[in-house]
Amino acid sequence: MTMLSRFSDDLAIDLGTANTCVYACGKGIVLSEPSILALNAINGKIEAVGNDAKEMLGRTPGNITAIKPMRDGVIADFDAAEKMLTHFMRKAQRHGGWLRPRVVIGVPSAITQVERRAVKDSAYKAKASEVHLVEEAMAAAIGAGMPITEAAGNMVVDIGGGTTDIAVISLAGIVYSRSVKVAGNALDDAIIQHVRRSHNLLIGERTAEQIKIEIGSAFPLDEPVSMEVKGRHLAEGKPKTVRMDDEEVREAMSEPLRGIVQAVLDALERVPPELSSDIYDRGITLTGGGALLRHFDARLRHETGLPVQVADDPLSSVVLGAGRMLDDFNLLRRVSIAE
């Protein structure tokens, strides 16, 4: 170990569509903030990043734009992504950013060569010394404590903001992987569309997310729950409140939920027979923010007939797994995406 690596500020980053998590070597998770920045359109200056920028969503004056640089798990706005990464990396570093860190970043399995290059370039421009990319599902499995180096099939379903990544892992290799662009954001959009159609009410992303968290579920609840939803009435143009219950929200989210379940069923059909019996015994592990949707595990259990468990810390599984690789370079070499 060189003198420099002892002071190293190596970072693991889960660059998500909805949230960015950063893990610093020796310190654990040091940052978890929304993947948003607020830009001043007049002078190009960044007004806020992360939590502060999210507070501005839907409330900004005309000259300030809230930008989400990530779409479907990949960079949609290169400049904004670089600025956001630079801000988060500097905030996470111990030494004021004078050391250039090695960085491990989790990316969706369906990422193209061009998108991979964009992620790497953004990290290098944000002053990384080395950049290693790993598939999110692999990182999530490691972060969830799954025995991925064993000669047995492990199935992980990582439901993020923009993508759901499904993988079957054996001997530290991905035997099958699939990424579908249906995840947490699609559930929010479905709620927005439903409220507009059924109640003639306009609600924003933050309200939709709140509905999903408070009364959303993937399978019927033991006790019904409801909440008041405030929005702008489309015909009258003034604020109005309606009451929604869990059954209505479940119905609103039914299409994207079906899309995620179908992707899991498709994956199970394509798994080699020897590994199928392992999955039948070990079941499926859910990670990502979407795993926190109430009774999603029960829905998958019902649809697949397999044991389904939610990881201990589903939101942080990807970044914790990527962080483990910073400490185990042999493992990183085995699982990182080759150029």
C-alpha positions in Angstrom: 0.0 0.0 0.0 1.5 3.3 -1.1 1.5 6.4 1.1 -1.0 8.0 -1.3 -3.5 5.1 -1.2 -3.5 5.3 2.6 -5.0 8.8 2.3 -7.1 7.7 -0.6 -10.5 9.2 -1.2 -11.7 6.3 -3.3 -15.4 6.5 -4.0 -18.2 4.1 -5.0 -21.1 5.8 -6.7 -24.6 4.6 -7.5 -25.5 7.2 -10.2 -29.3 6.6 -10.2 -32.1 8.2 -12.2 -33.8 9.3 -9.0 -31.0 9.3 -6.4 -27.2 9.4 -6.3 -25.5 7.6 -3.4 -21.8 7.9 -2.7 -19.7 5.6 -0.5 -16.3 6.7 0.7 -13.5 4.2 1.5 -13.3 3.7 5.3 -16.3 5.9 6.0 -19.3 4.1 4.4 -22.2 6.0 2.8 -21.5 9.7 3.0 -24.1 11.0 0.7 -27.5 10.1 -0.7 -29.3 12.9 -2.5 -31.7 13.3 -5.5 -30.1 13.3 -9.0 -31.2 16.9 -9.7 -29.6 20.2 -10.2 -31.1 23.7 -10.5 -29.4 25.9 -13.1 -29.7 29.6 -13.7 -30.6 30.0 -17.3 -29.2 33.6 -17.5 -25.7 33.1 -16.3 -25.4 29.2 -16.4 -24.6 29.1 -12.7 -25.6 26.1 -10.6 -28.0 27.4 -7.9 -28.5 24.1 -6.1 -27.8 20.4 -6.3 -29.4 17.3 -4.7 -31.8 17.9 -1.8 -31.8 21.7 -2.2 -32.6 21.4 -5.9 -35.4 18.9 -5.3 -37.1 21.4 -2.9 -37.2 23.8 -5.9 -39.0 21.3 -8.2 -42.1 22.9 -9.6 -41.4 26.0 -7.6 -38.7 27.7 -9.5 -38.8 31.2 -11.1 -38.6 31.4 -14.8 -34.8 31.9 -15.0 -34.1 28.8 -12.9 -34.5 25.3 -14.4 -34.5 22.1 -12.5 -32.6 19.5 -14.5 -32.5 15.7 -14.1 -29.3 14.7 -15.9 -30.1 10.9 -15.7 -32.9 9.2 -17.7 -33.5 5.4 -17.6 -30.3 4.9 -15.6 -28.0 6.6 -18.2 -26.8 10.1 -18.8 -29.3 12.2 -20.8 -27.6 15.6 -20.2 -23.8 15.3 -20.3 -22.9 18.8 -19.0 -25.4 18.7 -16.1 -24.2 15.1 -15.2 -20.6 16.2 -15.0 -21.5 19.3 -12.9 -23.6 17.1 -10.6 -20.9 14.4 -10.3 -18.2 17.0 -9.5 -20.4 18.5 -6.8 -21.2 15.2 -5.2 -17.6 13.9 -5.4 -16.2 17.0 -3.9 -18.8 16.9 -1.1 -17.9 13.3 -0.3 -14.1 13.7 -0.2 -12.2 14.1 3.0 -9.3 16.1 1.8 -11.1 18.9 0.1 -10.7 17.1 -3.2 -7.0 17.5 -3.8 -6.5 13.7 -4.2 -7.9 12.2 -7.4 -10.0 9.2 -6.3 -10.5 5.8 -7.9 -14.2 5.5 -8.6 -16.5 2.5 -9.0 -19.9 3.3 -10.6 -22.9 1.1 -10.9 -24.6 1.2 -14.4 -27.7 -0.7 -15.9 -26.9 -3.9 -17.7 -28.4 -2.7 -21.0 -26.0 0.3 -21.2 -24.5 0.8 -24.6 -20.8 1.4 -25.4 -21.6 5.1 -26.1 -23.4 5.5 -22.7 -20.6 3.7 -20.9 -18.1 6.2 -22.4 -20.3 9.1 -21.3 -20.4 7.9 -17.7 -16.6 7.4 -17.7 -15.9 10.7 -19.3 -18.1 12.5 -16.8 -16.3 10.9 -13.9 -12.9 11.7 -15.3 -13.9 15.3 -15.9 -15.0 15.3 -12.3 -11.4 14.5 -11.4 -11.4 10.7 -10.9 -8.0 9.0 -11.4 -9.5 5.6 -12.5 -13.1 4.7 -13.3 -14.5 1.1 -13.1 -18.0 0.3 -14.2 -20.0 -2.6 -12.7 -23.5 -3.8 -13.5 -26.0 -2.5 -11.0 -27.5 -5.9 -10.4 -24.1 -7.4 -9.6 -23.3 -4.6 -7.2 -26.8 -4.9 -5.6 -26.3 -8.6 -5.1 -22.9 -8.1 -3.4 -24.4 -5.2 -1.3 -27.3 -7.4 -0.3 -24.8 -10.0 1.0 -25.6 -12.7 -1.6 -23.0 -15.5 -2.0 -22.2 -14.5 -5.6 -18.8 -16.4 -5.8 -20.5 -19.8 -5.1 -21.2 -22.2 -8.0 -25.0 -21.7 -7.5 -27.6 -19.5 -9.0 -28.5 -16.3 -7.2 -31.3 -14.1 -8.6 -31.5 -10.4 -7.8 -34.1 -7.9 -8.9 -32.9 -4.3 -8.5 -35.8 -1.8 -8.9 -34.4 1.7 -9.3 -35.9 5.0 -10.4 -35.4 4.6 -14.2 -34.7 0.9 -14.7 -35.3 -2.5 -13.2 -32.3 -4.7 -13.5 -32.7 -8.4 -13.2 -29.7 -10.8 -13.0 -28.8 -14.4 -12.3 -25.3 -14.7 -10.9 -23.1 -17.7 -10.4 -19.3 -18.0 -9.7 -19.1 -14.1 -9.7 -20.3 -14.0 -13.3 -23.7 -12.9 -14.7 -25.4 -15.9 -16.3 -28.4 -13.9 -17.4 -29.2 -10.2 -17.2 -31.9 -7.9 -18.4 -32.7 -4.2 -17.9 -36.2 -2.9 -18.5 -37.1 0.8 -18.5 -40.0 0.3 -16.1 -39.3 1.2 -12.4 -40.1 3.8 -9.7 -40.5 6.8 -12.0 -42.9 4.9 -14.2 -45.1 4.2 -11.1 -45.1 7.9 -10.3 -46.0 8.8 -13.9 -48.9 6.3 -13.9 -50.3 7.9 -10.7 -50.0 11.4 -12.3 -51.9 10.2 -15.4 -54.6 8.4 -13.4 -55.3 11.4 -11.2 -55.5 13.6 -14.3 -57.9 11.2 -16.0 -60.1 10.1 -13.1 -60.2 13.3 -11.0 -59.4 16.0 -13.6 -56.6 17.1 -11.2 -53.1 18.1 -12.0 -50.4 16.9 -9.5 -46.6 17.2 -9.6 -43.9 14.5 -9.4 -43.3 15.1 -5.7 -47.0 14.6 -4.9 -47.2 11.4 -7.0 -44.1 10.0 -5.2 -45.7 10.9 -1.8 -48.9 9.0 -2.8 -46.8 6.0 -3.8 -44.8 6.0 -0.6 -47.8 6.6 1.8 -50.6 4.4 0.3 -49.1 2.6 -2.7 -48.8 -1.2 -2.7 -48.3 -4.0 -5.2 -50.7 -6.4 -3.6 -53.9 -5.9 -1.4 -53.2 -4.6 2.1 -54.5 -6.2 5.3 -56.0 -2.8 6.3 -57.2 -0.3 3.7 -55.5 3.2 3.8 -56.3 6.5 2.2 -55.0 10.0 2.0 -56.0 13.5 0.8 -54.4 14.6 -2.4 -54.1 18.3 -3.3 -53.7 19.5 -6.9 -55.0 22.0 -9.5 -58.4 21.3 -11.0 -58.0 21.3 -14.8 -61.4 22.7 -15.7 -61.7 25.2 -12.8 -58.0 26.2 -12.6 -58.0 26.4 -8.8 -56.6 24.2 -6.0 -58.8 21.2 -5.1 -58.5 18.2 -2.8 -59.6 14.6 -3.4 -59.3 11.5 -1.3 -57.6 8.4 -2.7 -57.3 4.9 -1.3 -54.8 2.1 -1.7 -56.9 0.1 -4.1 -57.2 3.1 -6.5 -53.5 3.7 -6.4 -52.8 0.0 -6.9 -55.0 0.1 -10.0 -53.3 3.3 -11.2 -49.9 1.6 -11.0 -51.1 -1.8 -12.4 -49.5 -1.5 -15.9 -45.9 -0.7 -14.8 -46.2 -3.2 -12.0 -47.2 -5.8 -14.5 -44.2 -4.9 -16.7 -41.8 -5.5 -13.8 -43.4 -8.8 -12.8 -43.4 -9.9 -16.5 -39.7 -9.1 -16.8 -39.0 -11.4 -13.8 -41.1 -14.2 -15.2 -39.3 -13.9 -18.6 -35.9 -14.1 -16.8 -37.0 -17.3 -14.9 -37.9 -18.9 -18.3 -34.4 -18.2 -19.7 -32.3 -19.4 -16.8 -30.3 -22.6 -17.4 -32.1 -25.6 -15.8 -29.2 -26.3 -13.3 -29.5 -22.8 -11.9 -33.3 -22.9 -11.9 -33.3 -25.4 -9.0 -30.9 -23.2 -7.0 -33.3 -20.2 -7.5 -36.2 -22.4 -6.5 -34.4 -23.1 -3.2 -32.9 -19.7 -2.6 -35.6 -17.5 -4.1 -35.3 -14.0 -5.3 -33.7 -11.0 -3.5 -35.3 -7.6 -4.1 -33.1 -4.4 -3.9 -33.5 -0.8 -5.0 -36.0 1.9 -3.9 -38.8 0.0 -5.6 -38.4 -2.9 -3.3 -39.8 -0.7 -0.5 -43.2 -0.5 -2.3 -45.5 -2.3 0.1 -46.2 -6.0 -0.6 -44.1 -6.1 -3.7 -42.4 -9.2 -2.3 -45.9 -10.7 -1.7 -46.9 -9.9 -5.3 -43.8 -11.6 -6.7 -44.2 -14.6 -4.4 -47.8 -15.0 -5.7 -46.8 -14.7 -9.3 -43.7 -16.9 -9.3 -44.4 -19.3 -6.5 -40.8 -18.7 -5.3 -39.5 -17.4 -1.9 -38.9 -13.6 -2.2 -37.0 -11.5 0.3 -36.2 -7.8 0.4 -32.5 -6.9 1.1 -31.8 -5.4 4.6 -31.1 -1.9 3.1 -32.5 -2.0 -0.4 -31.9 1.6 -1.2 -28.2 1.3 -0.5 -27.5 -2.2 -1.9 -25.9 -1.0 -5.2 -23.6 1.6 -3.5 -22.7 -0.8 -0.7 -21.8 -3.5 -3.2 -19.7 -1.1 -5.2 -18.0 0.0 -2.0 -17.1 -3.6 -1.1 -15.3 -3.7 -4.5 -13.1 -0.8 -3.5 -11.8 -3.0 -0.6 -11.5 -6.1 -2.7 -9.7 -5.3 -6.0 -9.6 -9.0 -7.1 -13.4 -9.1 -7.0 -13.6 -5.7 -8.8 -11.4 -7.2 -11.6 -13.7 -10.2 -11.9 -16.9 -8.3 -12.1 -16.2 -4.9 -13.7 -17.4 -4.3 -17.3 -14.6 -4.8 -19.8 -14.0 -2.0 -22.3 
